[in-house]
Amino acid sequence: MVNIRTHGIHGLFLWAQLSGVTTLYWFWLPLTHLGLQITDLALGKYAAYNVTLLVGVALGFFTEQSRDYFNNPNFRSSTNNALWQVVFSAGCLFVYLVVTQDRQASRLFLFTFVPLEYGLLVFSHRYLPSWLVHASFSGAYEQRVALIGPVRKAAGLRSWLNRKRSIGYNPVGVLCDDPQDEEDSGLKVLGGLADLENAIVEQGITQVILVELPESNETLRQCTRVCEQHGVRLLVLCDFEERFRHSVTLFEDGELRFVGLRKEPLENPVNRFCKRALDLIVALPVTLLLLPPITVVVWLLQRWQSPGPIFFVQPRSGLQNQTFRMIKFRSMHMENGDEARQASRNDPRVFVAGRWLRQLSLDELPQFLNVLRGEMSVVGPRPHLPKHNESFAQALSNYHVRAVVKPGITGLAQVRGFRGGTYREKDIADRVNSDIYYLENWSFPLDCLIILRTVTHILQPPRTAY
């Protein structure tokens, strides 16, 4: 498999680096202590230093941004990658010495070893990849690859195949029953699907890649039978995203394999527990400490400018579109006409102090009571009126996807600046896309980041806040 080769060559490269650094380390150690017998050194401590340096080299390797040096190693990338690993290596050793308060390490040895380590790592990045690839994937381990499917789709794999030359993948040509645009593809047409067996024998094909899942099961069975008979590896490019016209996720459950339209991290009860814990950590202090005094201030402002109930309770659509009663501070006059009509800038229904409450998002503060009741989360898609949900769903077919998680007081869409009225289809699409991205990529740090960004938006309200 392609990924096994890729992971294997990277692991082999790292193992060779660690072996080289260790060899250099124990070779250089006695040379810097010529007046001493090797047995006179605290070998246990120096072994610990060695391990710490290797941990840093490995951390630097795993945090590199790319592995392009397997495709096109050059001096610049080699020096940059080596420097990155040396920084991690020396940094780990420095932290170890500080934590253990070890002052017995030879400064001469350490200060002279680090430049030598850097030179060794530069050399390894520059020359080792090509040598490892040749030793691992040449001769019988080279893969001669034939593609099966439309020439246009096969041509789309050229850049990928060129990168995979570093792990011994050598593209030979394409088999296609309708070879259009052959000259522009840069791929040699070896014939049609019926010529697969002849191509395998004549071209020495060892790997066949179907560039799309065949419409006919018989075609797939024929390719499988021919490849199995000749001991040729067969891969099928997953084109589910193109067929669904939607990103997909593949997963296994027991003995069954499934294709889903998206990942949902919050389906994991552990993740939901962490999210609920964050909700309580934030909501309890706000409800106990901030809500009471602010409620008094809001009540006084309402008494002065717009007498009436302090809270405004309205039905909203929540998790799985179940209706709940959302609580807000009232920011509009009692006689405000159609409650479903969205607020606009300089809306006459909003009293003066109410504009200030809305701009600073203080009118949303009572929703922390909804969070404590489990109807909302601190972070999530904003809940809308059921009537608005119906109209928004007519504009966007995937609108209701956002309802698979609890609604939130704030959300990714809001901190991206998508707040205020939704009068255009683009306004709805921007918010829905952000909400779907959130539910597909939820993480505890993401929730924390959204909460912090919300605080900055409260202190510096965006132009869309009204």
N, C-alpha and C positions, 0 to 999 in steps of 0.2 A: 504494500500500500504506500501511496505517496507520502502521507503524513508520518508513517513509521520511518521511512528513509530520512525525512527531514529532521525529525526529532532525534533519530539515531546519530546522524552526522554532527548535529549540534552537541549532543552529549559526548561524542567521541572527541570533538574539538576541545570542549571544556576539560575533559579528563586529561588530554594531552597537555593543556596549559597548566593544570594543577600539578601534573607529574613533573613538568619542566621547571616550574617555580620551586617545587620541593627539592629537586635535584640540585638546582642552583643554590638554594638556601644552605643545604648541608655541605655543599662543595665550598662555598664562600666562608662559612662559619670558622673552620680551622685556619683559613688563610689570614683572617683578621685577628687570630689569637696564636701567632707563631711561637710566642714564648711560653705557651701553656700546653699541657697534655690535654687531649680531647676529653679524657676522663675527669679533668679538673673543672670542667664547665658544668653548670647546672643544666644538664641535658633535659630534665623534665620541664623546666621553665622555657627553654628554647624550643622544645617540641610544642608547647602551648602557643608560643609566638608564631610558630610555623602554621599551626592550625588556624589561628586568628587571621593571618595573612591570606590563607587559602579561602576562608569564609568571605573575606572582602573581595577577592578575585571572582568568586562565584556570584556574589551579589551584584558586582559590576557587570558581569556577563548577562545575568537575567534581567537587568534593568536597561540594557542597551535598547535603542529605539528600533534597530533593524538588524538583519543578518545578511546584508547585501554583500559583505566581503566574500561570501561563498560564490557569488555570481561575478563580481568584478572587483577583486581586492586591489586597492591602490594605496599609495603611501599616506595620503591625507586621512582616509578613513581608518587606516591601520594605527596611525599615531593618535587619533581622537579616541578610538575604542580602547587602546592600551592605556591612555591617560585616564580615562573614565574608570577602568578597573584598578589602576594604581591608586587613585584617589580613595576608592572604597577600601582597598587593601590597607593603605596607610592609616586611613580613618578608623577602621576597625581595631587596628593594633594600638593606636593612640587611646581610644576609648578603653580598651582592655587594660593598658598600663595605668590609666587614671583611676579606673574602678578598683583595680587590685593594689594600687599604690606601690607598684613594683618599680624600684629604682636601681635594680641590679643589672638591667639589660645593658649590653654594650652599645653605647651611642655610636662608636666607630663602625661597628658591624651594621647596625640598623640604617644609619645615614648613607653608608656606601652600598647597602643591599638594594634599597629602593630604586636608585637609578639603574642598577643592573636588572632588576625585575622589570622596570619599564622597557628597557631595551629588549629583553626576552619576549615580552608581550607584543611589542611592535613587530618583531620578527615573526612571531606566531601568527599574528593577524595578516601579515603580508604574504607569507609563503606557505603556512600550514594548511589553509583550506584547500588549495589546489592539489597539494600532495595527498591529503586525506581523501578527497573526491576521487582522484586517480586510483589510489590504492583500494578504495571501497567499492567503486562502481564502474570499473573498467573490465574489459574482457567479457566473461560470462555473465557479469552482473550489470552490464549495460542494457538498458531497455530500449528496444527499437519500437517506436510507438506508431500505430495507425489509428486515425480517427474515422469514425463512421457517422454520417449524417450530412445535413446540408452544408455546402462549402462555406456559405456565409457564416454559419454558426461555428464551424471549425476554425475559420480565420480569426474569430474572436478569441480563440485560445492560444494564438501564436505567442503573445507576450508572456502568458503563463508558462507555456512550454519552453520558451527561451530561458526563463528563470530556473526551470527544473532541469536544464542541462547540467546544473551544478550537482545534481544527485543522479546523473547518468541517464536522463530521459532524452532520447534522440528521436525527434519526429521524422517519420519517413514519408507520410502522405495521407490522403483522405480517400475513403471509399464512399461514393455517393451515386445514387441512381439518377440524379438531376444535377450534373456538374456545371452550374452557372457561375459566372464571374471567376473562372479558374485562374485567369491571368492576374487579377487583382488580389487574389487571396494569398499568393506566395506559397501555396501548398500544391504538391504534385498529386494529381488525381490518379489513383491506382486502379480504378474501375468502379463497378457497382457493387451492391451488397452481395450479389451472387458470386463475385470474384474474391470473397474474403478468404476462402481456403487456399486458393492459388497465391494470393498476396502473402499469406502467412508463410507459405513454403518458399516462394521465390525471393521475398524481401527479408526473410528471417525475422518476421514480426514476433515480438515477445510480449507486447502490451497492446491491447485494443481499448479505445475509449469511445463509448457512444456519447455523442455530444448532446443528445436529447433522448428522453424516454420514448421508445417507439410507440406509435399509435396501435400497432398490431402486436398482440401477444406472440403470434407465430414468428414475427421478425426477431423478437427478443429471445425466444427459445432457440431459433436457428443460430443466432450469434453465440449464445451460451453453449450450444452443443458443439459448434466448430471450435470454439476457444478451448473447451474442456478436452476435446479429442486431441488437440495439439499442445496441451499444457501451456496455453497462453493466458495471461492474466486479463481479466475483463473488468473495466470500470464503466459506470454509467453516470454521466453528469446530471446532477439533480436540477431539473428545470421547473420545479414546482412553483417558484416565485413568478416565473414568466407565465405559467399556465393559470395560476390563481390571480395574477396581476396584483400580488400582495406578498409582503415578506412572510416567511414561514419559519417554523421551528420544528425540528425533528427530535423525538424522544421515544424512549422505550419504557414499557410497564409490564413487568413479568416477561412472558414470551411474545408479547405483541409490540409492534412498532407503529407509531402514529405520526401524522403530520398535523401540526397546529398552526394557527395564523399568527400567534404571538406568544412570547414568554410572559408569565404572570408571577413574579416573585412573591406577591402577597397571597398566593394560594398556599404558601408554606406557613403552617401554624406558628412556627418559630418566628418568622418575619412579622406575622401579624401581632404576635406577643410583643416583639420589640417596638413595633409602631404604636401599639396601645400604651406601652410603658412610657414612650416619649410623649404621647398625648396627655397622660396623667401628670407627668413631670412638669409639663408646661401649663396645663389647664388649671391644676389645683392652686398654685401660687397666684395666677392671674385672677381666678375666681374669688379667692379668699382675701387677697391684698389689694388688687387694683379695682375690681368690679364695684365693691361697696362705695368707696369715695367718689369714683367717677359717676356712679349712678346718682349720687346726691347732686353733683354738679349738673348733670344732664337734666335732672328733675327741676332744678332751679331755673335753668335756661328755658325749659319748656314752659314753666309757669309764667315766665316773663314774656315769651314770644309766641307760644302756641300751646295753650292749655289742653290737656287731654291725657290719655294713658301714656305712661313712660315707655312701655315696651310696644313693639309692633310685631305681632305673631302672624306668620304667613305660611301656608302649605308649600313645601318644596319637595322635589324628587330626590331621593337619596339612593342608598345602595340597592341595586337591581330595580331602580325606579320605584321603590316603595316610598309612599308619601309620609313625611314627618312635618312637624310644626317647628319652623325655624324662628328663633328669637333675635330681634334686633332692637336697638334704641330707636324710637320713632324720630325721624328727621323731617317728616312732611306734616303739613297741616292736616287736620282731621278730615276736612272736606276736600279730597284731592282727586275726585273723579275716578277714572279707571285705575285700580291698583296694579293691573297687569302691564300698564304702559311704562316702558323703561324711562328712568330719569335721564335728563339731558342737561347740558351745561346751562346755567342760569334758569333752571326749571322753577317756575313760580310756585309750584307745589311745595318746594323745600323752603323752610323758614331760614332766616339768616344764620343762626347758630347751627342749624342742621347741615348747612353747607360745610361749615367748619368740621363738624363731626364726620361727615362723609369723606371729606378730603383727607383727614387724618386716619380714616378707617376706624374711628372710635365707635361708630354705630354698630360695628360687627362684634364688639366686645362680649355682649351677652351670649354669643354663639358658643362660648366656652362652656356654657351650661349644656348645650347640645352635645358637646364633646364628652362631658362627664356622663351624660346619659347614654353614650354609645351610638348616637345617631349621626355624628359627624366626627371627623378627624381634624387635627390641627392643619395638616397638609393633605390636599386632594383636589379633585376637580370642584369648581364652585357649583353649588346646587341651584337649579333654576326652577321656575314655576312649571308645573305640569303642562300648562297651556303653551309656554315657550318651548318646552321640550318637544312638543308635537310639531311645532312650526320649524324648529331647528332640524329635527329629524327628516323633515321633507326636503330641506336644503342639502343635508349631508347624509349619505346612506350609512356611514359608520358612526354617526353621532352617539348612539346608545352604547357603544363600546365603553365609553367613559364611566358608565354606571356599574361596572364590575368591581369598583372600589368605592369606599366611603367618600362622600363629598367632604371638602375641607374648607376651613376658614380662609386659608390662603393656598396657593398652588403654583405650579411651575409656570402656567400661563400668566398668572398675575405678576410674578417677579420678572417675567420677560416683557412686561409692559402691556399685555393684552387684557385690559380691564376697561370699565366704562360700558357704554351702550354697544349693542351688537345690531347694527343697522344694515350691514352688508354681509353677503355670503362669505367674503374673505375674513371678516371679523370672527365669524363662527369657526371657519376652517382653521385659523391660526390658533384659537383656543383649544379646539378639539385635537389638533395635531400635537400640541403641547401636553394635553391631558393623556393621550394615548402613549406618547413617549414616556411620560411619568410612570404609568402603570406597567409598561414593559420593562422599564429600567430602574424600578424602585430600589432604593438602598437606604439604610439608616443614615449614612453621611449625606445623601441627597436631601433627605428630609431636614436635617440640621442646617444644610446650606440654604435651603429655601426659607427656613424660619429666619436665619440671619439676614438674608437679603430682604425679607419682608420688613424687618425692623428698620433697615436703611430706607426703604420706600416710605415708611411712616414718617421718618424724620425729614425726608426729602421727597414729598409726594410727586409722582410723575404727572405729566400734562394731562393724561387720560383720567386722572382721579377727580371725580365730581359727584 
